[in-house]
Amino acid sequence: MVWMLYGATGYTGRLLAELAVRRGHRPVLAGRDPRKLAATAVPLGLEYRTLDLRDTHRLDACLREVDTVAHCAGPFSATSAPMVDACLRTGTHYLDITGEVDVFEAVFARDAESRTAGVTLLPGSGFDVVPTDCLAAMVAAELPDATDLDLAFTTTGGISPGTLKSALEGVSLGGRVRLEGALRDVPVGWRRRTVDFPGGKRAVTSLPWGDVATAYRTTGIGNITTFAGLPGLDRMNPTAARFTRDLFGKPRVRRIANTAIDAFVRGPDRGSRSASRVEVYAEAGDAAGNSVSAALIGPDTYDLTADAVLRVVTAIEAGEVPVGTHTPATALGADFVRSLEGVRVVEPRHFPV
């Protein structure tokens, strides 16, 4: 199988290209900037294609040369739709590393089209949302009548420019939760709780996370809140949330912020990543008060993402992923996360009434 890595010059794209070569893959690298592409591809001995998503004729021609595209160029609110459109036109399988709620919803809405085209669409093939989605599936299987699901993570690692830009865009939209099966807008920080992570108890605060889309599709649980334990998030009261949303909701402010990010943010280096870890927690509860929790600890989120994407590509190559739109757990099962390097799962625990 021949596959394409689009967004190969970004932080995550470069990590993925390097890991792919170490594991014997030969992806075609693609992106908009020929100079940056050459600097990434040539040392790795890989082919590359200069490709702008607005050039649909060239986009379609390039995708007809490959079987699958791993789309790593955010913000996905701007880039996902044209790539998905092209994949459906050309019969190319699609996966990405988005964590954006509205992008998930838009991709999931194209299930009928993808089945007709014989194409797999699998957004969220990294962190976000592989670990949280798989844990959600585990606890839901242990408590079939669950009505509520809380998902949380905490990490000691740094952040890449692309992730930070997507985070700012998410802040401008405010909080999102799933209530009685529907997506609802709420302030960032509308709920707080304490979570028993593998490394110990920690206070976490609600924020918009892709699982309010993906975990609902995976489990069918109608009430889903996502949380994080991140520096400063615990101080996000409703007044601060409104101010931040209004500030970064202004296009001019976001453009200035993105320019500053490009100038000053480089993402964690290899040493920082090797010292970093992520911890994830899932808890499902039913109407009677019973609950089930599970957790995991894993490597740095960017290393986890590169590993997960390559395993998804391999699974598609082996014909193990059905056509249609999927979450990681509906595509590859809840145990997919156990196959990732450095991941240790804390098995589900029951807390009956």
C-alpha positions as YAML, in Angstrom:
chain: A
units: angstrom
residues:
- id: 1
  name: MET
  ca: [0.00, 0.00, 0.00]
- id: 2
  name: VAL
  ca: [1.14, 3.53, -0.80]
- id: 3
  name: TRP
  ca: [0.10, 6.23, 1.62]
- id: 4
  name: MET
  ca: [0.48, 9.98, 1.89]
- id: 5
  name: LEU
  ca: [1.35, 12.08, 4.92]
- id: 6
  name: TYR
  ca: [-0.17, 15.52, 4.39]
- id: 7
  name: GLY
  ca: [1.13, 18.22, 6.74]
- id: 8
  name: ALA
  ca: [4.54, 16.57, 6.86]
- id: 9
  name: THR
  ca: [6.37, 19.80, 7.71]
- id: 10
  name: GLY
  ca: [4.43, 20.47, 10.91]
- id: 11
  name: TYR
  ca: [5.66, 19.36, 14.31]
- id: 12
  name: THR
  ca: [3.61, 16.16, 14.47]
- id: 13
  name: GLY
  ca: [4.03, 15.49, 10.77]
- id: 14
  name: ARG
  ca: [7.83, 15.48, 11.07]
- id: 15
  name: LEU
  ca: [7.72, 13.13, 14.07]
- id: 16
  name: LEU
  ca: [5.41, 10.81, 12.15]
- id: 17
  name: ALA
  ca: [7.60, 10.83, 9.03]
- id: 18
  name: GLU
  ca: [10.71, 9.97, 11.05]
- id: 19
  name: LEU
  ca: [8.97, 7.16, 12.93]
- id: 20
  name: ALA
  ca: [7.48, 5.82, 9.70]
- id: 21
  name: VAL
  ca: [10.93, 5.46, 8.14]
- id: 22
  name: ARG
  ca: [12.30, 3.76, 11.26]
- id: 23
  name: ARG
  ca: [9.49, 1.21, 11.00]
- id: 24
  name: GLY
  ca: [10.01, 0.55, 7.32]
- id: 25
  name: HIS
  ca: [7.23, 2.71, 5.85]
- id: 26
  name: ARG
  ca: [7.80, 4.84, 2.75]
- id: 27
  name: PRO
  ca: [5.03, 7.46, 2.82]
- id: 28
  name: VAL
  ca: [4.77, 10.18, 0.21]
- id: 29
  name: LEU
  ca: [5.14, 13.47, 2.06]
- id: 30
  name: ALA
  ca: [2.94, 16.40, 1.09]
- id: 31
  name: GLY
  ca: [2.33, 20.00, 2.09]
- id: 32
  name: ARG
  ca: [2.20, 23.54, 0.78]
- id: 33
  name: ASP
  ca: [5.79, 24.71, 1.25]
- id: 34
  name: PRO
  ca: [8.28, 23.10, -1.19]
- id: 35
  name: ARG
  ca: [11.34, 24.32, 0.72]
- id: 36
  name: LYS
  ca: [10.16, 22.87, 4.04]
- id: 37
  name: LEU
  ca: [9.02, 19.68, 2.32]
- id: 38
  name: ALA
  ca: [12.41, 19.12, 0.74]
- id: 39
  name: ALA
  ca: [14.14, 19.75, 4.07]
- id: 40
  name: THR
  ca: [11.99, 17.05, 5.67]
- id: 41
  name: ALA
  ca: [11.78, 14.50, 2.84]
- id: 42
  name: VAL
  ca: [15.26, 14.47, 1.33]
- id: 43
  name: PRO
  ca: [17.17, 13.44, 4.49]
- id: 44
  name: LEU
  ca: [14.65, 10.63, 4.95]
- id: 45
  name: GLY
  ca: [14.88, 9.52, 1.32]
- id: 46
  name: LEU
  ca: [11.15, 10.00, 0.75]
- id: 47
  name: GLU
  ca: [9.18, 11.29, -2.22]
- id: 48
  name: TYR
  ca: [7.26, 14.49, -1.73]
- id: 49
  name: ARG
  ca: [4.50, 16.49, -3.41]
- id: 50
  name: THR
  ca: [3.85, 20.20, -3.13]
- id: 51
  name: LEU
  ca: [0.11, 20.37, -2.65]
- id: 52
  name: ASP
  ca: [-2.39, 23.10, -1.82]
- id: 53
  name: LEU
  ca: [-5.85, 21.91, -0.75]
- id: 54
  name: ARG
  ca: [-7.44, 24.69, -2.79]
- id: 55
  name: ASP
  ca: [-6.09, 23.15, -6.02]
- id: 56
  name: THR
  ca: [-8.67, 20.38, -6.33]
- id: 57
  name: HIS
  ca: [-7.39, 19.16, -9.70]
- id: 58
  name: ARG
  ca: [-3.88, 18.53, -8.39]
- id: 59
  name: LEU
  ca: [-5.21, 17.27, -5.05]
- id: 60
  name: ASP
  ca: [-7.31, 14.62, -6.79]
- id: 61
  name: ALA
  ca: [-4.41, 13.65, -9.05]
- id: 62
  name: CYS
  ca: [-2.08, 13.16, -6.08]
- id: 63
  name: LEU
  ca: [-4.62, 11.17, -4.08]
- id: 64
  name: ARG
  ca: [-5.17, 8.80, -7.02]
- id: 65
  name: GLU
  ca: [-1.52, 7.79, -6.59]
- id: 66
  name: VAL
  ca: [-2.09, 6.57, -3.00]
- id: 67
  name: ASP
  ca: [-4.46, 4.31, -1.07]
- id: 68
  name: THR
  ca: [-4.63, 6.26, 2.22]
- id: 69
  name: VAL
  ca: [-3.90, 9.77, 3.43]
- id: 70
  name: ALA
  ca: [-2.87, 10.59, 7.00]
- id: 71
  name: HIS
  ca: [-3.98, 14.20, 7.33]
- id: 72
  name: CYS
  ca: [-1.90, 16.12, 9.90]
- id: 73
  name: ALA
  ca: [-2.34, 19.74, 8.81]
- id: 74
  name: GLY
  ca: [-4.49, 21.81, 11.14]
- id: 75
  name: PRO
  ca: [-6.47, 23.69, 12.06]
- id: 76
  name: PHE
  ca: [-8.76, 20.94, 10.87]
- id: 77
  name: SER
  ca: [-11.77, 23.26, 10.88]
- id: 78
  name: ALA
  ca: [-10.21, 24.71, 7.71]
- id: 79
  name: THR
  ca: [-8.42, 21.70, 6.22]
- id: 80
  name: SER
  ca: [-10.47, 18.59, 6.95]
- id: 81
  name: ALA
  ca: [-13.45, 19.19, 4.65]
- id: 82
  name: PRO
  ca: [-11.48, 19.74, 1.40]
- id: 83
  name: MET
  ca: [-9.36, 16.66, 2.10]
- id: 84
  name: VAL
  ca: [-12.38, 14.50, 2.94]
- id: 85
  name: ASP
  ca: [-14.13, 15.75, -0.19]
- id: 86
  name: ALA
  ca: [-11.14, 14.73, -2.29]
- id: 87
  name: CYS
  ca: [-10.87, 11.33, -0.60]
- id: 88
  name: LEU
  ca: [-14.52, 10.59, -1.38]
- id: 89
  name: ARG
  ca: [-14.01, 11.65, -5.00]
- id: 90
  name: THR
  ca: [-10.91, 9.49, -5.44]
- id: 91
  name: GLY
  ca: [-11.71, 6.47, -3.26]
- id: 92
  name: THR
  ca: [-8.87, 7.21, -0.82]
- id: 93
  name: HIS
  ca: [-9.01, 6.19, 2.83]
- id: 94
  name: TYR
  ca: [-8.71, 9.09, 5.28]
- id: 95
  name: LEU
  ca: [-7.45, 9.45, 8.82]
- id: 96
  name: ASP
  ca: [-6.47, 12.54, 10.80]
- id: 97
  name: ILE
  ca: [-5.32, 13.68, 14.22]
- id: 98
  name: THR
  ca: [-7.99, 16.27, 14.96]
- id: 99
  name: GLY
  ca: [-9.45, 16.93, 18.39]
- id: 100
  name: GLU
  ca: [-12.04, 19.45, 17.17]
- id: 101
  name: VAL
  ca: [-15.64, 18.61, 18.04]
- id: 102
  name: ASP
  ca: [-17.24, 20.16, 14.98]
- id: 103
  name: VAL
  ca: [-14.78, 18.43, 12.65]
- id: 104
  name: PHE
  ca: [-15.71, 15.06, 14.14]
- id: 105
  name: GLU
  ca: [-19.39, 15.81, 13.73]
- id: 106
  name: ALA
  ca: [-18.89, 16.90, 10.11]
- id: 107
  name: VAL
  ca: [-16.94, 13.75, 9.24]
- id: 108
  name: PHE
  ca: [-19.41, 11.44, 11.00]
- id: 109
  name: ALA
  ca: [-22.23, 13.02, 8.98]
- id: 110
  name: ARG
  ca: [-20.64, 11.61, 5.82]
- id: 111
  name: ASP
  ca: [-21.00, 7.96, 6.74]
- id: 112
  name: ALA
  ca: [-23.39, 7.11, 3.89]
- id: 113
  name: GLU
  ca: [-21.12, 8.81, 1.35]
- id: 114
  name: SER
  ca: [-18.06, 6.98, 2.61]
- id: 115
  name: ARG
  ca: [-19.78, 3.61, 2.44]
- id: 116
  name: THR
  ca: [-20.95, 4.29, -1.11]
- id: 117
  name: ALA
  ca: [-17.41, 5.30, -2.07]
- id: 118
  name: GLY
  ca: [-15.88, 2.27, -0.32]
- id: 119
  name: VAL
  ca: [-13.77, 4.60, 1.83]
- id: 120
  name: THR
  ca: [-12.79, 4.57, 5.51]
- id: 121
  name: LEU
  ca: [-12.96, 7.93, 7.32]
- id: 122
  name: LEU
  ca: [-11.26, 7.77, 10.71]
- id: 123
  name: PRO
  ca: [-10.72, 11.15, 12.38]
- id: 124
  name: GLY
  ca: [-8.95, 11.38, 15.74]
- id: 125
  name: SER
  ca: [-6.32, 8.70, 15.10]
- id: 126
  name: GLY
  ca: [-3.89, 10.14, 17.66]
- id: 127
  name: PHE
  ca: [-4.08, 12.02, 20.90]
- id: 128
  name: ASP
  ca: [-6.84, 13.23, 20.81]
- id: 129
  name: VAL
  ca: [-8.74, 10.76, 20.91]
- id: 130
  name: VAL
  ca: [-7.37, 7.21, 20.83]
- id: 131
  name: PRO
  ca: [-6.73, 6.72, 24.58]
- id: 132
  name: THR
  ca: [-9.93, 8.38, 25.78]
- id: 133
  name: ASP
  ca: [-12.09, 6.68, 23.16]
- id: 134
  name: CYS
  ca: [-10.75, 3.22, 23.98]
- id: 135
  name: LEU
  ca: [-11.20, 3.76, 27.74]
- id: 136
  name: ALA
  ca: [-14.74, 5.01, 27.11]
- id: 137
  name: ALA
  ca: [-15.51, 1.80, 25.23]
- id: 138
  name: MET
  ca: [-14.04, -0.30, 28.07]
- id: 139
  name: VAL
  ca: [-16.13, 1.24, 30.85]
- id: 140
  name: ALA
  ca: [-19.27, 1.32, 28.70]
- id: 141
  name: ALA
  ca: [-18.92, -2.42, 28.06]
- id: 142
  name: GLU
  ca: [-18.69, -3.01, 31.83]
- id: 143
  name: LEU
  ca: [-21.79, -0.88, 32.55]
- id: 144
  name: PRO
  ca: [-24.21, -1.32, 29.63]
- id: 145
  name: ASP
  ca: [-26.91, 0.91, 31.16]
- id: 146
  name: ALA
  ca: [-24.58, 3.85, 31.77]
- id: 147
  name: THR
  ca: [-26.15, 7.27, 31.42]
- id: 148
  name: ASP
  ca: [-23.14, 9.46, 32.24]
- id: 149
  name: LEU
  ca: [-19.51, 9.45, 31.18]
- id: 150
  name: ASP
  ca: [-16.63, 11.59, 32.44]
- id: 151
  name: LEU
  ca: [-13.29, 11.55, 30.62]
- id: 152
  name: ALA
  ca: [-10.17, 13.30, 31.86]
- id: 153
  name: PHE
  ca: [-6.48, 13.61, 31.09]
- id: 154
  name: THR
  ca: [-3.40, 15.23, 32.50]
- id: 155
  name: THR
  ca: [0.02, 15.52, 30.90]
- id: 156
  name: THR
  ca: [3.48, 16.73, 31.86]
- id: 157
  name: GLY
  ca: [4.54, 17.39, 28.27]
- id: 158
  name: GLY
  ca: [4.90, 20.54, 26.19]
- id: 159
  name: ILE
  ca: [2.75, 21.73, 23.31]
- id: 160
  name: SER
  ca: [3.34, 22.14, 19.58]
- id: 161
  name: PRO
  ca: [2.48, 25.25, 17.52]
- id: 162
  name: GLY
  ca: [-0.36, 23.48, 15.72]
- id: 163
  name: THR
  ca: [-1.91, 22.16, 18.93]
- id: 164
  name: LEU
  ca: [-1.73, 25.60, 20.52]
- id: 165
  name: LYS
  ca: [-3.42, 27.23, 17.52]
- id: 166
  name: SER
  ca: [-6.22, 24.67, 17.61]
- id: 167
  name: ALA
  ca: [-6.58, 25.21, 21.36]
- id: 168
  name: LEU
  ca: [-6.99, 28.97, 20.87]
- id: 169
  name: GLU
  ca: [-9.61, 28.35, 18.24]
- id: 170
  name: GLY
  ca: [-11.41, 26.03, 20.63]
- id: 171
  name: VAL
  ca: [-11.29, 28.63, 23.40]
- id: 172
  name: SER
  ca: [-12.97, 31.12, 21.07]
- id: 173
  name: LEU
  ca: [-15.92, 28.71, 20.73]
- id: 174
  name: GLY
  ca: [-16.37, 28.16, 24.50]
- id: 175
  name: GLY
  ca: [-17.11, 24.88, 26.25]
- id: 176
  name: ARG
  ca: [-19.01, 21.93, 24.81]
- id: 177
  name: VAL
  ca: [-20.64, 18.95, 26.51]
- id: 178
  name: ARG
  ca: [-23.07, 16.20, 25.56]
- id: 179
  name: LEU
  ca: [-26.37, 16.40, 27.48]
- id: 180
  name: GLU
  ca: [-29.20, 13.96, 26.86]
- id: 181
  name: GLY
  ca: [-27.63, 13.05, 23.55]
- id: 182
  name: ALA
  ca: [-27.24, 16.60, 22.22]
- id: 183
  name: LEU
  ca: [-24.21, 18.87, 22.05]
- id: 184
  name: ARG
  ca: [-24.60, 21.89, 24.33]
- id: 185
  name: ASP
  ca: [-22.58, 25.08, 24.72]
- id: 186
  name: VAL
  ca: [-21.39, 25.71, 28.28]
- id: 187
  name: PRO
  ca: [-18.67, 27.90, 29.79]
- id: 188
  name: VAL
  ca: [-15.18, 26.46, 29.97]
- id: 189
  name: GLY
  ca: [-14.74, 25.28, 33.55]
- id: 190
  name: TRP
  ca: [-18.45, 24.73, 34.19]
- id: 191
  name: ARG
  ca: [-17.63, 21.56, 36.16]
- id: 192
  name: ARG
  ca: [-14.74, 20.60, 38.42]
- id: 193
  name: ARG
  ca: [-13.97, 17.30, 40.07]
- id: 194
  name: THR
  ca: [-11.16, 15.19, 41.51]
- id: 195
  name: VAL
  ca: [-9.87, 12.24, 39.49]
- id: 196
  name: ASP
  ca: [-7.92, 9.21, 40.70]
- id: 197
  name: PHE
  ca: [-5.26, 9.07, 37.97]
- id: 198
  name: PRO
  ca: [-2.63, 6.28, 38.08]
- id: 199
  name: GLY
  ca: [-0.15, 8.80, 39.47]
- id: 200
  name: GLY
  ca: [-2.50, 10.03, 42.19]
- id: 201
  name: LYS
  ca: [-5.54, 12.18, 42.75]
- id: 202
  name: ARG
  ca: [-5.74, 15.47, 40.90]
- id: 203
  name: ALA
  ca: [-8.32, 18.22, 40.46]
- id: 204
  name: VAL
  ca: [-9.51, 18.63, 36.88]
- id: 205
  name: THR
  ca: [-11.65, 21.20, 35.09]
- id: 206
  name: SER
  ca: [-14.05, 20.73, 32.19]
- id: 207
  name: LEU
  ca: [-13.04, 21.94, 28.75]
- id: 208
  name: PRO
  ca: [-14.17, 21.18, 25.19]
- id: 209
  name: TRP
  ca: [-12.58, 17.95, 23.95]
- id: 210
  name: GLY
  ca: [-13.27, 15.81, 20.92]
- id: 211
  name: ASP
  ca: [-14.74, 12.98, 22.95]
- id: 212
  name: VAL
  ca: [-18.07, 14.74, 23.37]
- id: 213
  name: ALA
  ca: [-18.44, 13.75, 19.71]
- id: 214
  name: THR
  ca: [-16.44, 10.52, 19.49]
- id: 215
  name: ALA
  ca: [-17.35, 8.87, 22.81]
- id: 216
  name: TYR
  ca: [-21.03, 9.43, 22.08]
- id: 217
  name: ARG
  ca: [-20.64, 7.63, 18.77]
- id: 218
  name: THR
  ca: [-18.61, 4.85, 20.40]
- id: 219
  name: THR
  ca: [-20.78, 4.24, 23.47]
- id: 220
  name: GLY
  ca: [-24.18, 5.85, 22.92]
- id: 221
  name: ILE
  ca: [-23.97, 7.37, 26.41]
- id: 222
  name: GLY
  ca: [-26.05, 10.54, 26.41]
- id: 223
  name: ASN
  ca: [-24.25, 12.70, 29.00]
- id: 224
  name: ILE
  ca: [-20.53, 13.23, 28.42]
- id: 225
  name: THR
  ca: [-18.16, 15.78, 29.97]
- id: 226
  name: THR
  ca: [-14.44, 16.04, 29.24]
- id: 227
  name: PHE
  ca: [-11.88, 17.36, 31.70]
- id: 228
  name: ALA
  ca: [-8.20, 18.20, 31.90]
- id: 229
  name: GLY
  ca: [-5.69, 18.87, 34.64]
- id: 230
  name: LEU
  ca: [-3.66, 21.65, 33.02]
- id: 231
  name: PRO
  ca: [-1.84, 24.61, 34.59]
- id: 232
  name: GLY
  ca: [-4.11, 27.63, 34.92]
- id: 233
  name: LEU
  ca: [-7.27, 25.83, 33.83]
- id: 234
  name: ASP
  ca: [-8.41, 25.53, 37.44]
- id: 235
  name: ARG
  ca: [-8.66, 29.33, 37.55]
- id: 236
  name: MET
  ca: [-11.07, 29.46, 34.62]
- id: 237
  name: ASN
  ca: [-14.25, 30.81, 36.23]
- id: 238
  name: PRO
  ca: [-17.31, 31.86, 34.14]
- id: 239
  name: THR
  ca: [-16.15, 35.50, 33.95]
- id: 240
  name: ALA
  ca: [-12.66, 34.52, 32.78]
- id: 241
  name: ALA
  ca: [-14.14, 32.02, 30.31]
- id: 242
  name: ARG
  ca: [-16.37, 34.68, 28.72]
- id: 243
  name: PHE
  ca: [-13.51, 37.17, 28.51]
- id: 244
  name: THR
  ca: [-11.19, 34.61, 26.91]
- id: 245
  name: ARG
  ca: [-13.86, 33.46, 24.46]
- id: 246
  name: ASP
  ca: [-14.70, 37.00, 23.42]
- id: 247
  name: LEU
  ca: [-11.04, 37.99, 23.10]
- id: 248
  name: PHE
  ca: [-9.91, 35.05, 20.98]
- id: 249
  name: GLY
  ca: [-13.19, 35.08, 19.08]
- id: 250
  name: LYS
  ca: [-11.90, 38.18, 17.30]
- id: 251
  name: PRO
  ca: [-10.17, 37.15, 14.04]
- id: 252
  name: ARG
  ca: [-7.56, 39.92, 14.33]
- id: 253
  name: VAL
  ca: [-6.56, 38.82, 17.82]
- id: 254
  name: ARG
  ca: [-6.27, 35.20, 16.71]
- id: 255
  name: ARG
  ca: [-4.14, 36.18, 13.73]
- id: 256
  name: ILE
  ca: [-1.75, 38.08, 16.01]
- id: 257
  name: ALA
  ca: [-1.64, 35.15, 18.42]
- id: 258
  name: ASN
  ca: [-0.95, 32.68, 15.61]
- id: 259
  name: THR
  ca: [1.88, 34.84, 14.29]
- id: 260
  name: ALA
  ca: [3.42, 34.91, 17.76]
- id: 261
  name: ILE
  ca: [3.03, 31.15, 18.08]
- id: 262
  name: ASP
  ca: [4.86, 30.61, 14.78]
- id: 263
  name: ALA
  ca: [7.66, 32.87, 15.95]
- id: 264
  name: PHE
  ca: [8.19, 31.58, 19.48]
- id: 265
  name: VAL
  ca: [6.71, 28.07, 19.93]
- id: 266
  name: ARG
  ca: [8.77, 25.12, 18.72]
- id: 267
  name: GLY
  ca: [7.21, 22.19, 20.52]
- id: 268
  name: PRO
  ca: [8.91, 19.81, 22.97]
- id: 269
  name: ASP
  ca: [12.27, 18.35, 21.97]
- id: 270
  name: ARG
  ca: [13.12, 14.66, 22.17]
- id: 271
  name: GLY
  ca: [14.48, 14.95, 25.70]
- id: 272
  name: SER
  ca: [11.33, 16.68, 26.93]
- id: 273
  name: ARG
  ca: [9.12, 14.10, 25.26]
- id: 274
  name: SER
  ca: [11.05, 11.18, 26.72]
- id: 275
  name: ALA
  ca: [10.53, 12.62, 30.21]
- id: 276
  name: SER
  ca: [6.84, 13.32, 29.63]
- id: 277
  name: ARG
  ca: [3.81, 11.14, 30.23]
- id: 278
  name: VAL
  ca: [0.06, 11.33, 29.83]
- id: 279
  name: GLU
  ca: [-2.55, 9.91, 32.18]
- id: 280
  name: VAL
  ca: [-6.15, 9.29, 31.14]
- id: 281
  name: TYR
  ca: [-9.23, 8.43, 33.21]
- id: 282
  name: ALA
  ca: [-12.75, 7.30, 32.31]
- id: 283
  name: GLU
  ca: [-15.76, 6.88, 34.58]
- id: 284
  name: ALA
  ca: [-19.24, 5.71, 33.58]
- id: 285
  name: GLY
  ca: [-22.26, 5.86, 35.86]
- id: 286
  name: ASP
  ca: [-25.85, 4.64, 35.66]
- id: 287
  name: ALA
  ca: [-29.13, 5.98, 37.01]
- id: 288
  name: ALA
  ca: [-28.97, 3.68, 40.05]
- id: 289
  name: GLY
  ca: [-25.66, 5.14, 41.20]
- id: 290
  name: ASN
  ca: [-23.37, 2.31, 40.07]
- id: 291
  name: SER
  ca: [-20.12, 3.33, 38.41]
- id: 292
  name: VAL
  ca: [-17.13, 1.84, 36.61]
- id: 293
  name: SER
  ca: [-13.76, 3.50, 36.14]
- id: 294
  name: ALA
  ca: [-10.63, 2.70, 34.15]
- id: 295
  name: ALA
  ca: [-7.39, 4.57, 33.51]
- id: 296
  name: LEU
  ca: [-4.12, 4.40, 31.65]
- id: 297
  name: ILE
  ca: [-0.68, 5.89, 31.67]
- id: 298
  name: GLY
  ca: [1.28, 6.39, 28.49]
- id: 299
  name: PRO
  ca: [4.15, 8.21, 26.79]
- id: 300
  name: ASP
  ca: [4.23, 11.81, 25.61]
- id: 301
  name: THR
  ca: [1.12, 12.69, 23.62]
- id: 302
  name: TYR
  ca: [3.06, 13.42, 20.42]
- id: 303
  name: ASP
  ca: [4.96, 10.13, 20.51]
- id: 304
  name: LEU
  ca: [1.68, 8.35, 21.24]
- id: 305
  name: THR
  ca: [0.07, 10.08, 18.26]
- id: 306
  name: ALA
  ca: [2.79, 9.07, 15.81]
- id: 307
  name: ASP
  ca: [2.65, 5.47, 17.04]
- id: 308
  name: ALA
  ca: [-1.14, 5.32, 16.81]
- id: 309
  name: VAL
  ca: [-1.30, 6.80, 13.31]
- id: 310
  name: LEU
  ca: [1.19, 4.27, 11.97]
- id: 311
  name: ARG
  ca: [-0.76, 1.41, 13.53]
- id: 312
  name: VAL
  ca: [-3.99, 2.71, 12.00]
- id: 313
  name: VAL
  ca: [-2.32, 2.95, 8.58]
- id: 314
  name: THR
  ca: [-1.08, -0.62, 8.98]
- id: 315
  name: ALA
  ca: [-4.55, -1.82, 9.98]
- id: 316
  name: ILE
  ca: [-6.11, -0.17, 6.93]
- id: 317
  name: GLU
  ca: [-3.42, -1.77, 4.75]
- id: 318
  name: ALA
  ca: [-4.30, -5.18, 6.21]
- id: 319
  name: GLY
  ca: [-8.01, -4.65, 5.53]
- id: 320
  name: GLU
  ca: [-8.82, -4.67, 9.24]
- id: 321
  name: VAL
  ca: [-10.78, -1.39, 9.24]
- id: 322
  name: PRO
  ca: [-14.25, -1.45, 7.67]
- id: 323
  name: VAL
  ca: [-15.41, 1.27, 5.30]
- id: 324
  name: GLY
  ca: [-17.59, 4.08, 6.64]
- id: 325
  name: THR
  ca: [-16.95, 6.66, 9.34]
- id: 326
  name: HIS
  ca: [-15.43, 5.45, 12.59]
- id: 327
  name: THR
  ca: [-13.91, 6.37, 15.91]
- id: 328
  name: PRO
  ca: [-10.71, 4.56, 16.91]
- id: 329
  name: ALA
  ca: [-12.64, 2.15, 19.14]
- id: 330
  name: THR
  ca: [-15.40, 1.37, 16.63]
- id: 331
  name: ALA
  ca: [-12.74, 0.78, 13.97]
- id: 332
  name: LEU
  ca: [-10.21, -1.27, 15.94]
- id: 333
  name: GLY
  ca: [-11.82, -2.13, 19.27]
- id: 334
  name: ALA
  ca: [-11.29, -0.91, 22.82]
- id: 335
  name: ASP
  ca: [-8.09, -2.93, 23.16]
- id: 336
  name: PHE
  ca: [-6.37, -1.01, 20.35]
- id: 337
  name: VAL
  ca: [-4.85, 1.33, 22.92]
- id: 338
  name: ARG
  ca: [-3.12, -1.63, 24.60]
- id: 339
  name: SER
  ca: [-1.04, -2.15, 21.45]
- id: 340
  name: LEU
  ca: [0.59, 1.27, 21.70]
- id: 341
  name: GLU
  ca: [4.15, 1.50, 22.94]
- id: 342
  name: GLY
  ca: [4.52, 2.44, 26.60]
- id: 343
  name: VAL
  ca: [0.80, 2.31, 27.44]
- id: 344
  name: ARG
  ca: [-0.29, 0.60, 30.65]
- id: 345
  name: VAL
  ca: [-4.01, 0.19, 31.31]
- id: 346
  name: VAL
  ca: [-5.49, 0.19, 34.81]
- id: 347
  name: GLU
  ca: [-8.28, -2.32, 34.35]
- id: 348
  name: PRO
  ca: [-11.94, -1.33, 34.89]
- id: 349
  name: ARG
  ca: [-13.08, -1.25, 38.52]
- id: 350
  name: HIS
  ca: [-16.72, -1.53, 39.61]
- id: 351
  name: PHE
  ca: [-18.22, 0.64, 42.34]
- id: 352
  name: PRO
  ca: [-21.72, -0.72, 43.01]
- id: 353
  name: VAL
  ca: [-24.26, 1.14, 45.08]
...
